[in-house]
Amino acid sequence: MTDMLKFVDVNREMPEKRDAEERTDDFHEIYRDYAIQKAAEQSSRCSQCGVPFCQSHCPLHNNIPDWLKATAEGRLEEAYEISQATNTFPEICGRICPQDRLCEGNCVIEKSGHGTVTIGAIEKYITDNAWQEGWVKPAKPRVERPESIGIIGAGPGGMSAADALRRKGFKVTIYDRYDRAGGLLTYGIPGFKLEKDVVMRRVQQQEESGIEFRLNCDIGKDISFADLRAQHDALLIATGVYKTRDIGGPGSGLPGVVQALDYLTASNRKSFGDDVADFEAGVLNAEGKDVVVIGGGDTAMDCVRTAMRQGATNVTCLYRRDRVNMPGSMREVANAEEEGIIFNWLSAPKAFEGGDNGVTGVRAVKMRLGNPGPDGRRAPEEIDGSDETIKADLVIKALGFSPEDLPKLWDQPGLEVTSWGTVKADFRTKQTAMPGVFAAGDIVRGASLVVWAIRDGREAADSIAAYIDGEMVDAPKDAAFTVAAE
C-alpha cells in the first residue's frame, strides 16, 4: 500500500505546459498528460485530512481524497468509479474548473505552505485513462420505464440531467437550437482549454445509452412549449443564458465591434471544419489586427487567447477594476500573460472611434476604486482627464450573459421569472410554478460555472424522478422561489 502524506518530501508539480510560443500556433490544449508514475506521485501528496476542505468546496462534493488515494495506489479503475459517481463529466471539470478558487484553493496543505495537490490535473488523467481503457460505458438501466422526459438545452446542465434520468430508466429527449450538442462546452470554450473531441465523445456516449438529441430545434419556432408539455411526462428547462450584455457609447455600432459569443462560436466552428462566412470575410477573424477585448471574466480570457492564436498583431484586455478584483481565473490570466496579452487594468471604454470602414480605436479612461457598492465590491470611478486612445481594428465585448425572455419567446406568460430574468425555481427541488416543469443551471442561478450546472442537472433529475413517482407534490402557488447562491 502506498504511503500518503508525501507533501513534505514531494513538491507540487503540474503536467508540463507547452511553451507559449509553441502553443499559440494552434488550438490544442496547453497541458501535456501525466504519466501514471507522476499521477500516483502527485496523488500521494494528499494529507487525507479528516475534514477535506477540497471536497466541501467542490459544488459536486466529489470524494477527492478517496480517488487520490486510489490513484496513488495504482487502483485507477476504482479511482475513476469514485470520481464519476458524483460527477457526470469529470474529464471536463478537470480541464476547465477554476480549481484555484474551488478544491485546490481550499487544500489544507496549500494553507500550510506546501503547495496544493494538483487535483484538476489528476481528475483529468483518471478519466482520460478510463476512456482509453474502455471503462467508460453508456448508461444501461436495469429496468426501462414508460415515462418520457423532455429537456430543453444540450449544455452541461441538460446533459447531466439526461444522464442521471436515463440511468433511472426514463426515456429522455434533449432539444437544442444548435446543430451540435454541448452548449458552451462546444461553441463557447476554446479548444486550447477543452478540445472538442472530449465533448463529442460524451455526446456519443449519451446517444449510445438511448438519449435522443433533437438538434436545430428552436423552441417557440420549430415546436411549441405547449406541445412539448403534451408529449412528455415532465420537462426540464436547462437553456443556459445566451443573451450577451452590451455596452453603449459613441461608435458602439461600428463595423469591427463584435460580441464575444459570436467571435468564439465562429472560431470553434472553424475547428470543426465548418464554413463560417464572417470568419472568412475577416469580420470575426483577428488575423493581422490590433485587438481590444473589453471585460475581466473567463470569457474575456478565452477571447484574448483565441485572438493571439488567430495571428493578431497585438491583443489588449481592458478591465475597469484591478487584477485582484478580476472575476476570471488567475490561472487563465497568467496563461494569457505568458502568451503576450497586454492588460490595461483600471481602464474602461468611453467611445469607439472609426467610420464606415470600421473601428480604428477605443477611447478609454483610467479608473480608480471607490467605496464598496451594494454588492460589496469597490465601485470603479473615472479619473478626469485620463483619456487615451488604444488602436484597434477589432473590438470584442466580453461583458457576460443574461437570460433571454423565455416567457415571451415561448408564449408562456405563466412561466415566472425573477427581476433578473432568470426562471423562478425552488432551489431545493428545481420545480417551477408550472406543474411538471423544472428548471436548472444558469437559467436559474445566472451565468455561472459548468460544475454548478452539472450539480443542478443531477439534482433536477432526482426531483423529476420523485415527481413522476408521486413522491413530490407540485409547488404551491405561494411557494418561495429562490436562486441558489454560489
SEVEXKOL-826647 format. One record per residue: residue in one letter; x, z, y of N, C-alpha, C, O in turn. Coordinates in pm, whole numbers, plus 50000, padded with zeros to 5 digits. Example, Ala and Ser with C-alpha at 12.3 -4.5 7.8 and 13.67 -1.06 7.14 Angstrom:
a513195078049431512305078049550513205078049670514245084649668
s512855070849775513675071449894512905078750003513415080450114
This chain:
m500855000049880500005000050000500895000050125501855007650133
t500574991850220501364990450342501125002350434499995006650455
d502215007650488502095018350586501575012750717501975001750757
m500695020050783500235016350915501055024251017502125029450984
l500565025151139501205033051245502615028251278503465036251316
k502875015251264504215009951290504445006251436505434999851469
f503515010351523503625006151663504865011851732505305006551833
v505425022751676506635028651736507855019951709508735018651794
d507895013951590509065006151549508904991051566509894983851579
v507654986251566507394971851576506754968851711505734974751745
n507344959951785506814956451917505644946751906505514939351809
r504804947052008503714937252017504314923352025505274921152099
e503754914051950504244900251953503074890751933502474890551825
m502754883152034501714872952024502234860851949503454859151938
p501354852451896501814839651841502564831951949502304833552068
e503474823651905504274815952000503364807552089502434801052041
k503654807852218502904799752314503694787052344504894787652374
r503044775952337503734763452368504214763452512503564769052600
d505354757152535505914756252669504924749752765504204740452728
a504884754752888503894749952985504014734953009502994728053019
e505214729853018505394715553044504884707252927504334696452946
e505074712252806504594705152686503074705652677502434695452652
r502494717352697501064718852672500184712252777499034709052748
t500714710052898499894703452999499834688452980499214681353059
d500474683552875500384669252841499224666252747498954654652719
d498544676652699497444674252604496404685352618496564694552698
f495344684252538494264694052541494214702652414493184708552382
h495334703252342495384711652224495544726352264495994729352374
e495164735352173495274749552202496734753152229497654747152173
i496944762952314498294765852361499054775552271500284776152276
y498334783252188499004792752100499144786851960498214780951907
r500324788651901500524784451764499954795151670499554805851715
d499914792051543499324801351445500344811551399501544808951395
y499834823451363500664833251293500984828251152500194820951093
a502124832351101502364831850957501824844750898501674854650970
i501534844850769500954856650706501834868950727501324879950749
q503154867150720504034878650735503904884650875503894896850892
k503804876050975503694880951113502324887151138502234897251208
a501274881251084499934887151100499884900851036499314910251093
a500484902150917500504915150849501324925250928500924936850941
e502444920950980503304929951057502604934951183502634946851213
q501974925851256501284929851378500074938651348499764947851423
s499384935751237498244944151198498684958251164497954967851189
s499884959651108500374972751068500684981751188500954993651170
r500644976251308500864984351428499634992851463499735002051545
c498494989751402497264997151432497445011951399497995015351294
s496985020551487497155035051467496055040951381496105052851347
q495035032951344493925037851262493335050751320493105060451248
c493115050651450492665062751518491255066651474490445058251435
g490995079651482489715084951436488535079651514487465077351457
v488705077751645487665071851729488225058651780488945058551880
p487915047451714488515034551751487875028851877486805022851872
f488535030651989488015025552116487895010352114487025004752181
c488765003452038488674988952028487304984951975486684975352023
q486834992251875485544989251814484384992751906483434985051918
s484465004151971483365008352057483244999852182482164998752239
h484354993552226484304985052345484094970352311484084961852401
c483934967152184483564953552143482054952652145481404961052082
p481464943052213479994941852215479384941052076478244945352056
l480114935451979479604934351843479964946451757479524947451642
h480744955551813481224967351738481884963151607481634968951501
n482714952951615483434948251498484284959551439484864967551512
n484344959951307485114970251238486594966251238487164962751135
i487184966951355488534961751375489594969351295490424962951231
p489604982651296490644989651220490654986051071491724984951010
d489474984251011489434981250867489974967350837490694965550739
w489614957350921490154944150888491614942650928492314933950875
l492094950951020493534951151047494284957050928495334951850888
k493764967750872494414974050755494414964550636495424963350566
a493294957750612493234948250501494244936850521494874932350425
t494394932350645495364921750674496784926650651497604919550593
a497074938750696498414944450678498764945550531499934944550494
e497754947650448497994949350304497824936450226497854936550103
g497634925250297497544912350231496214909450167496104899750091
r495194917350195493854915350138493034906750235492104911550299
l493414894150244492894885650351491434881750331490694880650429
e491004879650208489604876450187488724888350224487654886650283
e489174900250191488424912150229488414913750380487404917450439
a489554910850444489624911650589488614902250653487944905850749
y488514890150598487534880550650486114885650630485294884750722
e485804890850513484454895750486484074906950582482934907550628
i485004915750612484734926550707484514920850846483614925150919
s485334911050883485254905151016483924897851036483284899551140
q483504889750938482294881750955481014889750933479924884750961
a481134901950882479934910050860479214913250990477994914850991
t479954914351099479354917651228479454906451329478854907351437
n480174895951298480434885251394480154871751329480784868251230
t479224864251385478874851151330479994841051347480164832251263
f480784842251454481834832551485483144839651519483584838951633
p483784846651424484994854151457486154845451504486944849651589
e486274833351448487394824851490487214819951633488194816851701
i485964819251681485714815251819485984826951913486624825252017
c485494838651877485774850551960487264853351967487784857352071
g487974851351855489414853551855490144844651953491224848052001
r489544833051983490164823552075489764825952220490604824952309
i488504829052246488024828552385487564841852441487314842652561
c487424852152360487024865152417488104870252512489294868152487
p487714876852621488704883252708489134896552647488734907252694
q489964895852543490374908052474491044918052568491014930052545
d491664912652674492344921652768491364930752840491754941252891
r490064926952844489044935252907488214942952806487514952352842
l488284938952678487424944852577488264952752476488774963452508
c488414947552355489054955152247490504958852279490874970552272
e491314948952313492734951552337492954960052461493874968152467
g492094958052561492234965852684491944980552664492274988752750
n491324984152551490994998152523491705003452399491345013952346
c492724996152354493515000352238494265013252272494885014352377
v494205022952181494825035952205496325034952225496885041452313
i496995026552143498455025752157498855018452285499955020452336
e497955010052337498195004052468498215014952574499055014852664
k497275024352563497205035152661498425044052653498795050552751
s499075044552536500265053052520501555045752553502645051352539
g501435033052596502605025752644503335017652540504445013052565
h502745015552422503425008152316502984993552305503524986152223
g502024989352386501544975652378500444974252275500614978352160
t499344968452315498174967752228498424959652101499314951052097
v497654962451998497624953851880497044940251922496124939652003
t497584929651867497124916051903495854912651827495844904051739
i494774919551861493524918951785492954904751782492584899851675
g492874898251897492274885051904493024874851820492404867051748
a494354874851827495144865151752495014867451603495004857851525
i494924880051561494764883051418493374879051371493214873751261
e492354881651453490994877551419490914862451398490294857651303
k491554854951487491604840451474492304836451344491824827751271
y493424842951315494194839651195493374842251069493354833950978
i492694853751063491924857450945490894846650911490784842350796
t490144842251012489044832850984489564818650965489034811450881
d490574814551040491154801251016491684800350874491524790150807
n492314811150828492814811550690491654811050591491754804550486
a490544817850624489374817850535488804803750521488414799650412
w488744796350632488284782350625489214774350534488754766550451
q490504776250552491484768650473491374771850324491554763050240
e491074784350293490984788550153489624785850091489434787649971
g488654781350173487334778450120486434790650104485474790250027
w486754801450174485964813750163484734813550254483824821650235
v484694804550350483554803850443482504794850380482714782850364
k481364800550346480334793250273479064792050357478794800650441
p478264781550335476954780850400476064792150352476194796950239
a475164796350438474214806950401473274801750293472684791050308
k473124809250186472214805850077471344818050048471724826649968
p470184818850112469334830750092468864831949948468664822049879
r468684844349905468224846849769466774842549751466384837749645
v465974844249856464554840849850464204832049969464534835450083
e463554820849943463084812250052461724816950100460804819050021
r461604818550230460354823050288459594811250348460204801350386
p458274812250358457494801050412457474800450564457154789950621
e457814811550629457684811950776458784803550843459904802350795
s458394798050957459274789151034459564795151171458664799951239
i460834794751208461254799951339461834788351421462664780851371
g461394787051544461954777251636462874784051735462544794651788
i464004777951760464984783351855465274772751960465634761451926
i465134776252085465414766952195466804770052249467004780152317
g467734761352219469114763252265470074764252149469954773252065
a471044755152142472014754652032473364760052075474404755652026
g473364769752167474584776452206474884788152113474244789452009
p475844796652150476234807652061475114817452033475034822751922
g474234820152132473114829152107472134823452008471744830251913
g471724810952029470784804551939471344802451800470644804551701
m472614798451791473214795951661473454808851584473334808951461
s473794819651652473994832451581472664837551529472604842951418
a471594836051607470274840051561469854831351441469294836451344
a470114818451449469744809351341470434813151211469814813151105
d471714816251219472464820151101471864832651037471654833150916
a471574842851120471014855251068469634853151008469314858850903
l468814845151073467454842551022467494834350892466704836850801
r468384824750887468494816650764468934825250647468434823450535
r469844834550669470284843450563469134852350513469154856950399
k468154854550598466974862150557465944853450486464934858550437
g466194840350480465314831350406464334823350489463554815650433
f464354824850621463414817650706463814803050722464994799550713
k462824794550745463084780850786463394781150935462654787251012
v464474774750976464924775651114465164761651170465844753451108
t464604759151288464854746651360465364750051499464744757951571
i466504744151537467074746051670466844733451751467144722451706
y466314735051872466074724051964467074724952079467304735752134
d467684713652114468634713652225468594700352298468404689752237
r468764700952428468664688852510469884679752498469814667852530
y471004685252450472234677352444472364670152310471614672952216
d473324660952302473484652852182474354659452077474454654451965
r474994670452112475774678352017475394693052031475084697552141
a475424700151923475144714451927476384722051976477484716651980
g476174734552013477294742952055477184747952197477844757652234
g476344741452279476194745852417477514745252493478234735352485
l477814755852568479044756152647480284756752559481374753352606
l480144760852433481284760352341481744745952323482934743352305
t480794736752327481094722652305481464715552434482484708552440
y480644717252538480824709252658481354717052779481694710952880
g481424730252771481884738052886483314742852875484044742652974
i483724747152756485054752952738486034742052697485754734652603
p487164740852764488124730152732488794732052597488834743152543
g489304721052544489944721252413491194729752407491534734752300
f491894731752519493114739752513492814754652491493724762452461
k491554758652505491124772052469490354772152337490434781852261
l489624761552311488784760852191488654746252148487854738852205
e489444742252050489394728452003488034725651940487464734251873
k487524713751960486134710751929485834710151779484684712051739
d486834707451696486564707451553486234721351504485574722951401
v486704731651576486374745451539484874747951555484264754751473
v484294742451661482864744051685482074735251589481084739751531
m482494722851572481734713451491481674717551344480684714751277
r482724724051293482654728251152481634739451135481034740651028
r481414747751238480364757851232478984751251235478074755451164
v478834741051317477564733751320477284727751183476164728651132
q478304721551123478134715550991477774726150887476934723750801
q478414737750896478114748650802476634752650814475974755050713
q476134753450937474734757150954473804746250902472764749350844
e474154733750923473344722850867473314723650715472264721550654
e474454726550654474534727550508473744739550456473344739750340
s473524749450541472754761150499471244758550509470444766750464
g470874747250567469464743850577468864745050715467664742850733
i469664748450815469184749050953469064734851006469984726650992
e467934731951067467694718551121467994718351270467524727051344
f468764708551314469054706751456468294694551507468444683551455
r467484696551608466814685451675467454683951813467104691051908
l468394674751822469174672751943468534662052032467594655151991
n469064660952153468454651852252466964654652269466164645552289
c466624667252260465214671352268465054680752386465484692352381
d464454675952491464274683552615462874689652616461874682552627
i462824702852604461524709752602460834707652736461454708852842
g459544704452731458784701352850458694686452877457834682052953
k459584678652813459554664052827459304657552690458324650352671
d460194660252595460074654052464459074661352375458454655352287
i458934674252397457944682152325457564693952414458414699352484
s456324697752411455874708552498456154722052435456254723352313
f456274732152520456464745752473455254750152391455404757052289
a454074746252434452854749852361452854744052220452444750652125
d453324731652207453404725452074454394732851985454164734451865
l455504737352044456484744951966455874757851914456084761551798
r455114764751998454474777151955453484774551840453344782751750
a452834763151846451874759751741452574756351610452014758451502
q453784750951619454504746451499455214757851427455454756951306
h455564768451499456404778951442455714792551444454824795051526
d456144801151353455594814651347456174823651455455574833751490
a457324820151508457934827451619458904818151689459434808751628
l459154820851817460104813051896461144822151958460854833551995
l462354816951969463414823852041463904814752153464294803352128
i463874819852276464434812552390465884816852406466174828452435
a466794807352386468224810252398468914798752470469924793452424
t468334794952583468794783052655470114784952727470784775152762
g470504797552752471634799652840471244796852984470074794853014
v472224796853073471984793853214472864782153254474084782753242
y472234771653303472944759153332472804754553478473424744753518
k471994761453556471824757453696473044762353774473294774353783
t473794753053831475034756653898474764762354037473954757054113
r475464773154069475374778654204476164769654298477184763954260
d475674768554420476274759154514476714766354640476364777854663
i477484759354719477904764254849477714752854947478084741454919
g477154755955062476884745655161478044743955258479214745055221
g477704741355382478714739255484478874724455514478494716055433
p479434721455628479644707455666480434699955560481464704655511
g479944688255526480654679655431480474683255286481154677555200
s479584692555255479454696855115478914685855025479054686754903
g478304675555083477774664655002478664652454996478244641954948
l479894653655043480804642155044481134637554902481164645654810
p481384624454884481894619854755483194627054721484054628854808
g483334630954598484534638254557484364653254556485284660354514
v483214658354601482904672654592481924673954476480774669654487
v482364679954366481584679754242481394693854187482054703354230
q480474694954093480204707654027481074709253902481404699553835
a481444721753874482354724753763481804719953629482534714153550
l480524722353604479984718753473479994703653452480284698953342
d479674695953556479744681353544481174677053511481394668353427
y482124683253579483524679753560484004683253420484634675053354
l483714695253374484164699653242483464691953131484074688653029
t482174689153150481434681653048482034667653031482184662852919
a482354661253142482954647953135484284648353059484554639752976
s485094658353088486394659653021486214662052871486924656052790
n485284670752836485074673652694484464661752621484784659252504
r483594654252689483054642252625484164632152596484144625352493
k485124631152686486254622152662487034626552538487544618152464
s487114639652515487844644552398487134640652269487764639852164
f485824638252276485074633452160485154618252145484704612652045
g485724611752245485794597152243484594590252303484414578252284
d483764597752377482584591852439482974583152559484014585252621
d482124573552591482264565952715481634574052827480444577252822
v482414577152928481924585253041482184577353168483314576753217
a481134571253221481284562053334481914568753455482804562953518
d481474580853490482004587653608483474591653590484204592853688
f483884593653467485304596353443486124583753461487154583753529
e485664572853401486394560153411486454555353555487444549153595
a485414558153634485404554053774486234563253863486424560453981
g486724574253807487544583553883486784594653951487394603454012
v485454594453943484644604654011484914618453953485024628254026
l485024619153820485234631953751486564632153677486684637753568
n487544625853738488884624953680489904628953787489894623453897
a490774638553754491714643853853493044636353859493914639953937
e493204626253779494494619453771494964614553909494224607553979
g496184618253947496794613754071496184619654197496434614554306
k495394630254185494694635654302495184649754338495724657154256
d494974652854465495124666654511493784673554487492764669554543
v493794683854405492554690254360492454704454416493434711954413
v491284707954465490994721554507489794726454425488764719854420
v489954738054362488884744254285488464756954357489304765254393
i487164758454379486634769954452485984779454352485024775654284
g486494791654342485934801454251487024809854186488204806254190
g486614821054127487594830154069487274834853929487874844453881
g486324828353861485974832253726486664823653622487524815453654
d486284825753496486904818153388486594803253397487414795053355
t485424799653452485104785453469486074779053567486504767653547
a486424786253673487404780953768488754778953700489424768853725
m489144788453614490414786953543490364774953448491354767753433
d489214772653385489074760853299489254748053379489864738453332
c488714748053501488794736053586490214733353633490674722053625
v490914743553682492254741253735493194736653624494044728053645
r493024742453505493924738953395493574725153337494454717953289
t492304721553341491904708053299492464697653395492984687353352
a492374700353525492874690953626494374688353608494844677053621
m495104698953578496544697253557496814688253437497734680153441
r496024689453332496214681253212495784666753235496264657753167
q494894664753329494474651053359495464643753448495304631953476
g496494650753492497524644353572497344645753722497774637053797
a496714656653766496564658953910497934660553976498884665353914
t498024656354100499274657854175499514672454211500614677654190
n498504678954264498544693254296497194699354264496164692754276
v497194711954222495944718954194496004732554262496914740454238
t495014735154349494934747754422493614754554392492564748154389
c493664767654369492464775554347492224784354470493104791954510
l491034783154529490634791654642489724802654591488714800054526
y490104815154621489224826254585489164835954701490184839354761
r487954840454732487744848154855488154862754845488234869654947
r488424867554724488964881054709490404880254662490974869354653
d491004891754631492394891654588492484891054436491464890754367
r493704890754387493934889354242493324900854164492744898754058
v493444912954216492944924754146491434924054126490914928654024
n490724918254223489264917654219488724904654163487534901754174
m489584896854103489154884154045488374886853916488834894653833
p487204880653896486394883553777486904877053650486534881353540
g487734866953660488214859953542489274867853467489784877953516
s489584863153347490584869553262491964868353324492374857553366
m492684879553330494044879253384494974871053295495954865353343
r494664870453167495464862153077495344847553116496334840153113
e494134843153154493934829353194494604826353328495124815453349
v494584836053417495284834453545496774832553520497404823853580
a497344840853432498774839753402499104826253339500114820053373
n498234821653247498464808353187498414797453292499224788053289
a497474798453385497344788553491498584788453580499074777753617
e499074800153615500284800853699501474794653628502274787653691
e501614797053499502694790953422502614775753427503634768853424
e501404770653434501194756253430501254749653567501004737653579
g501584757453670501824751753802500664752253898500704745554002
i499624760053868498484761153958498864769954078499524780154063
i498424765754197498644773554320497394781754348496284776354349
f497554794754370496424803454401496474807554547497464813054595
n495374804654617495204809454755494224821154751493004819254759
w494774833154739493944845054736493384847754875493944843554975
l492264854854879491644858655006491474846455096491864846455213
s490874836055039490664823655112489334817755071489014817254952
a488544813255169487214807955140486984795155219487474793755331
p486224785655161485964773055231484944774855343483974782255330
k485184767755455484224767555566483594753755581482454752455626
a484354743455544483854729755558484674720455471485784723655429
f484084708755444484754698555365484944686455455483984681255512
e486174682055469486494671255561486584657955486486934657655368
g486274647255556486324634055496485264624955555484744627555663
g484944614255484483964604555532483314597255417483234602555306
d482854585155443482134577555342482984574555220482454572855110
n484284573855238485184570755126485514583055041486164581954937
g485054594655086485274606555005485904617855082486284616455198
v486004629255015486594641155073488104639355091488764632955009
t488624644955199490074644355222490714658055234491934659455228
g489874668355251490454681655264489394692455268488214689655290
v489834704755248488964716455257489474725055372490624729355374
r488564727655469488924736955577488574750855530487414754255508
a489614759055515489454772455461489824782855565490554780155660
v489294794955545489584805955635490094817655553489634820055441
k491044824955609491584836655542490574848255549489834849555647
m490574856455445489634867455435490394880755423491574881055389
r489694891555452490174904955419489034912355353487864908855371
l489354922555276488344930055205487874941755290488674950255331
g486574942055316485994952655398485424963855313485954966955207
n484364969855361483734981055291482984976055167482574964455162
p482794984755069482064980854948480624976854981479994982855068
g480124966754910478734962454925477834969854828478264979554766
p476584965354814475634971854724476094972054578475714980854501
d476934962154541477404961454402478664969854380479194970054269
g479134976654485480314985054472481624977854498482674984254507
r481574964554510482794956954536483014955554686482064954154762
r484274955954727484584954454869484244940254913484674930454853
a483474939455019482964926555065484044919155144484694925055230
p484234906155116485214898255193484694895155333483514892255351
e485594895855431485264893155571486244882855626487434883155595
e485734873855709486594863555769487564869555870487244879155940
i488754863755876489734867155979489684856156084490034844656056
d489254859556203489104849656309490414842356337491484848356340
g490294829156357491444821156394492424818256283493554814156309
s492004820456159492934818556047492664805655970493154803955858
d491884796456028491534784155959492764775755924493744775355999
e492694769255810493724759555768493044748855687491994751155627
t493644736955684493094725955606493994723255486495204721555500
i493384723055369494104720455245493734706355199492554703155182
k494724698055179494494684255139493794683655004494174690954912
a492794675154991492044674254866491384660554851490704655954943
d491594654154737490864641954701489714645154607488794637154591
l489774656954545488724661454453488534676354474489484684154466
v487304680454500486964694554517485954698254409484924691654393
i486254708954335485394713154225484834727054257485594736554278
k483514727954261482864740754288482604747954157481824743454074
a483274759254139483114767254017482604780954057483334790854053
l481344781354094480764793354157479794800654066479084809654111
g479754796953939478884803953845477584796553820477354785653871
f476734802953739475504796453692474304805753711474424817953705
s473154799653732471894806853747470884801053649471074790053598
p469794808353622468774803153530467974791853592467734791753713
e467554782553510466594772453553465204778853558464954789253499
d464304772353630462944777453643462144773353519461404763553521
l462304781153412461674777453286460144777353292459544768253236
p459494787153357458024786353363457524773253423456514767853380
k458244768253523457844755553584458214743753496457404734653477
l459434743753442459884732553359459014731153235458764719953189
w458554742353181457804742053056456304743653077455544744252980
d455874744453203454464746253234453914758653163452894758253094
q454634769653181454264782153116454274793453220455194801653220
p453274794053306453244804753407453194818653345453514828453412
g452784819653219452734832553154454084837653106454194849053063
l455114829253114456464833553078457054840953197457444834853297
e457134854053187457544862153301459064861753319459834861653223
v459464861553446460884861553480461144872553581460234877653647
t462414876253592462834886453688463044880153825462904868153843
s463384888553921463684883554055464924874754057465124867054152
w465764875653953466954867153942466634854153869467494845353859
g465404852753818465014840753746465274841453597464944832053524
t465864852453548466074854053404464764857653336463874863553397
v464664854153210463444857053135463334872053110464294878553069
k462144877553134461924891753107461774893952957460914887952892
a462604902552903462524905952762462984920252743463904924852809
d462334927152652462724940852623464154940952569464484933452476
f465004949152627466414948352591466684953452449467734950752392
r465744960752393465914965352255465424955152154466124952052058
t464224949852176463594941052077463714926252111463484917752024
k464074923052234464164909152282462794902452294462724890352313
q461694910252284460354904552298460044901452444460404909052534
t459374890252465458784887452595457344892452592456884897852492
a456634890452702455224894352706454334884652631453144887452611
m454884873252588454114863352513454234866452364455344867252313
p453134868152294453184871552151454014861452071453824849352081
g454924866751992455734858351905456854850951974457524842651912
v457074853652102458134846952177459194857152216458894867452277
f460434854252181461554863152207462564855652295462514843352306
a463464863052356464494856752440465784864752427465754876952414
a466914857752430468194864452411469314856552476469184844652503
g470414863452503471594857052559471544856352710470894864452775
d472244846552765472404845552910471084843652983470954847653098
i470094837552918468814835352985468114848653011467164849053090
v468554859352948468004872752972468964881053057468554887153155
r470244881253020471194890053087471924883353203472654890153276
g471744870353222472504863253323473804858153264474164861653151
a474514849853340475764843953289476704854853243477044863953319
s477134853953118477934864553058478894858652957479204846652961
l479364867052865480364863052768479724857752640478594861452606
v480454849252569479994843952441479714855252343478734854752269
v480564865452342480404876252246479094883852267478494888652171
w478644884952393477354891352419476214882552371475214887652320
a476334869452386475294860452336475174861452184474064861152130
i476324862452116476304863851971475574876751931474734876651842
r475914887651999475244900351968473734899251993472944903351908
d473354893852108471924892752141471194884352037470084887751997
g471814873351994471184864751895470974871751762469914870351700
r471964879351719471834886651592470744897251602469954899051509
e470694904351716469664914451733468274908251742467304913751689
a468184896751808466894889951816466404885751678465214886551650
a467324881451592466944877551456466324889251380465344887451308
d466894901051396466334912851330464934915851382464034919351305
s464754914551513463434917351571462404907051528461254910551500
i462804894451521461884883851477461454886351333460274884751300
a462394890151248462044893051109461064904651100460114904351022
a461304915051182460394926451182459004922251232457984926851180
y458974913651331457694908651384456944900751277455744902851258
i457634891951207457004883951103456454892850991455394890250935
d457204903450960456814912350851455774922750894455384931350815
g455324921751019454314931051066454834944951095454054954451103
e456134946151111456734959251138456954961651287457484972051327
m456544952051368456704953351513455434947951579454994936851547
v454864955551669453694950851741454144943051862455264944851910
d453264934351913453584927052035453794936852149453144947352155
a454704933452238454974942152352453724943452437453094933352468
p453334955552476452144957352559452334951152696453464948952740
k451224948352763451274941652892452084949352995452724943353081
d452054962852986452744970853086454104975653037454654985253091
a454644968952933455944973152881457024971552985456974962553069
a457994980252979459114979453072460114969253020460664970952912
f460334958853096461294948553058462534950353144462454951353266
t463664950853077464904952753150465954943253098465844937852988
v466964941353177468084933053138469174942253085469534951953151
a469694939152966470724947552910471984947152995472434936453034
a472534958653023473754959253105474954956553020475024960952905
e475914949353076477114945953003478024958052992479094957152933
